[in-house]
Amino acid sequence: MRLFVLLIAAGGAGGVIGSIIGDAGGKRALFIGGFLGGLIAAPAAAYLASRLNWIEPREVKGTALGAALGFLAAATVAVNTLSSPVGPILSTLLIGAGGLAGRHLSIRGS
C-alpha cells in the first residue's frame, strides 16, 4: 500500500512542480513542464522505494517502467478531462497501478 501511495504522490507532485516551473514559459510550457516533471518523478519513486527497502533492487526497473507508463496514461486522461477535477485527480491512480503491475511482472520474470 505504501508503495502505491508513494508512486501516486511522486508522480502527482512531479507533475505539479513541473507545471509551476513551466508556467513561466506560457501555456504550452506549463503542460510540457508538468509532463516532464511527472515522467521523471514517478520512476524516481521506484528507486526511493528500493532505498527505503520497500522493494527489492531487482524490482526497481519494472516498477519504474510501470510507473512511467502509468503516468503517461494518467497524463492522457487528465488532459482530456480538464473540465472536471475528478478526472485529473482519479487519473493519478494509474501511476500507482502501473508501478505495481510493473513490479509484479518483474517478480514473475525472475
N, C-alpha and C positions, 0 to 999 in steps of 0.2 A: 504494500500500500504506500509506503513512504517513497519508494522509487517512482511510482506513478505520480504522486504529488510533486516530487522534485522535478520530474520531466515537464510536467504541466507548468509549474511555476517558472522554471528556467526559460522555457520556450515563450511563455507569455511575457515575462519580464524582458527578455531579449528583444521581442517584437516592440514592446512599448518604448524601451530605451533607444532602440534603433530608429523608431518613428520620431522621437523627440529630437534626436540628433539630425535626422534627415529633414525635419521641418524647416530648418534654416535655409534649405535649398529649394523650397517650394513644395507644391502638392505631389509631384512625381517623385521627388527625393524622399518625401515622407513615406510613401509606400515602399520604395526601394530600401530605405533605411530599416523600416520595420521588418521587411522580408529578410534582409541580410542579418539583422540582429537576432531574430528568432532562429534562423538557419545555422547560426554559429552557436547560440546559447543552448539550444535543445540537445545537440550531440555532446556539447561540453559537459552537460549534466551527467551523462553516462560515465565520463571519466571521473567526475567528482564522486559519483556513487561508488566507483571502484576504490577510490582513495579512502572513502568512509567505510570500506569493507561491506557495503550493502550488496554488491555483486562481485562475482569472481572476475579476475583480469581477462579470462578467455571470453567473457560475455560482453565486454565493453564494445567491441566493434559492431556486433549485432544490435545491441541496444542503441548505440549511437546512430547507426544507419536507420533503424526503425523509427527513432525519434525524429530524425531529419525528414524521413518520408511522411511521418505523421504531421510534422509541421507544414510541409508542402500542402498536404490535404487540408489542414486546418486553415492555412492562409487562403486557399482557394474558396473554401466555404465562407470564411469571414468576409472576403472582398465581395462575394456575391450576395451577402445578407447584411450589408451595412445599414440598411434602412431600419433594422431592428437590433437591439443589443443582445438578443437571445442567441442568434446565430454565431456571432463572433465569440461570445463567451463560451457557449457549449462546444464550439469547434476545437477549443484547446484540449478537450478530452481526447481528441485524435492523436495529439502528441504523446500522451501517456500510453494510449493503446498501441500506437506504433512502436514505441520503445519496448513495451512488454512483449509484443509479438516478435520483435527482432531478437530480444533476449531469449525467448522460448525457442526460436528457430536456431539460434547459435548453440543452445544447450543440446538440442536434438541432433545437430550436425556433428557434435563432438564424439 
